[in-house]
Amino acid sequence: MKIITNNVPRLLEAPDHHGGVGEYVRYKNHNYDLGDFVAAIPEAFGTDGWDGYLSDSFYSGILIKFTDDPDYVIMGRYFT
């Protein structure tokens, strides 16, 4: 599995900016709702500490990692 990330923390956005419920993060020109991510099994994505994933196909998807600051997350992509 190949994982691509620049490890840059991204600010979470409040729901009123998008008219929805929950928190959002902007990544690759898309808004992702944190509630759409599935908890990651630690062995599935290596030892990098990814907390969740969102599949966009059978072979690829988006990864999310929570930081020590609750207002920021780190995003990545995975490919198999």
C-alpha positions as CSV (number, residue, x, y, z in Angstrom):
1,M,0.0,0.0,0.0
2,K,1.3,3.5,-0.9
3,I,0.4,6.4,1.4
4,I,1.0,10.0,0.3
5,T,0.9,12.9,2.8
6,N,2.7,16.2,3.3
7,N,1.9,16.0,7.1
8,V,0.6,19.6,7.1
9,P,-2.0,20.1,9.8
10,R,-5.3,21.4,8.3
11,L,-7.8,23.5,10.2
12,L,-11.2,22.0,10.9
13,E,-14.1,24.2,9.8
14,A,-17.4,24.8,11.7
15,P,-20.6,23.4,10.2
16,D,-22.2,26.8,9.6
17,H,-19.7,27.5,6.8
18,H,-21.2,24.7,4.8
19,G,-24.8,24.6,6.1
20,G,-24.4,21.1,7.5
21,V,-23.9,19.3,10.7
22,G,-20.5,18.3,12.1
23,E,-17.0,19.4,11.3
24,Y,-15.4,19.6,7.9
25,V,-11.8,19.7,6.6
26,R,-10.8,21.1,3.2
27,Y,-8.4,18.7,1.3
28,K,-7.6,18.6,-2.4
29,N,-10.4,21.1,-3.3
30,H,-13.1,19.1,-1.5
31,N,-14.8,19.4,1.8
32,Y,-14.8,16.2,3.9
33,D,-17.2,15.7,6.8
34,L,-15.4,14.0,9.7
35,G,-18.5,11.9,10.3
36,D,-18.0,10.2,7.0
37,F,-14.7,8.6,8.0
38,V,-14.5,5.1,9.3
39,A,-12.2,4.2,12.2
40,A,-9.0,2.7,10.9
41,I,-7.7,-0.6,12.0
42,P,-4.1,0.1,13.0
43,E,-2.6,-2.8,11.0
44,A,-4.5,-1.7,7.8
45,F,-2.5,1.5,7.2
46,G,0.9,0.7,8.7
47,T,2.5,2.3,11.8
48,D,1.8,6.0,10.9
49,G,-1.1,6.3,13.3
50,W,-3.9,7.0,10.9
51,D,-7.2,7.3,12.8
52,G,-9.7,7.0,9.9
53,Y,-10.3,6.4,6.2
54,L,-12.8,7.2,3.5
55,S,-12.8,5.0,0.5
56,D,-13.2,6.6,-2.9
57,S,-12.7,3.3,-4.8
58,F,-11.9,-0.4,-4.0
59,Y,-8.2,0.5,-4.3
60,S,-7.9,4.1,-2.9
61,G,-9.1,6.6,-0.5
62,I,-8.5,9.5,2.0
63,L,-6.8,9.1,5.4
64,I,-7.2,11.3,8.4
65,K,-5.0,11.6,11.5
66,F,-6.0,13.7,14.6
67,T,-3.3,16.0,16.0
68,D,-2.7,17.0,19.6
69,D,-4.6,20.3,18.8
70,P,-8.3,19.4,18.4
71,D,-8.7,22.1,15.8
72,Y,-6.4,20.4,13.3
73,V,-6.1,17.1,11.4
74,I,-3.5,15.7,9.0
75,M,-4.8,14.3,5.7
76,G,-3.4,11.7,3.3
77,R,-4.2,9.4,0.4
78,Y,-3.8,5.7,0.1
79,F,-3.5,3.5,-3.0
80,T,-3.2,-0.3,-3.2
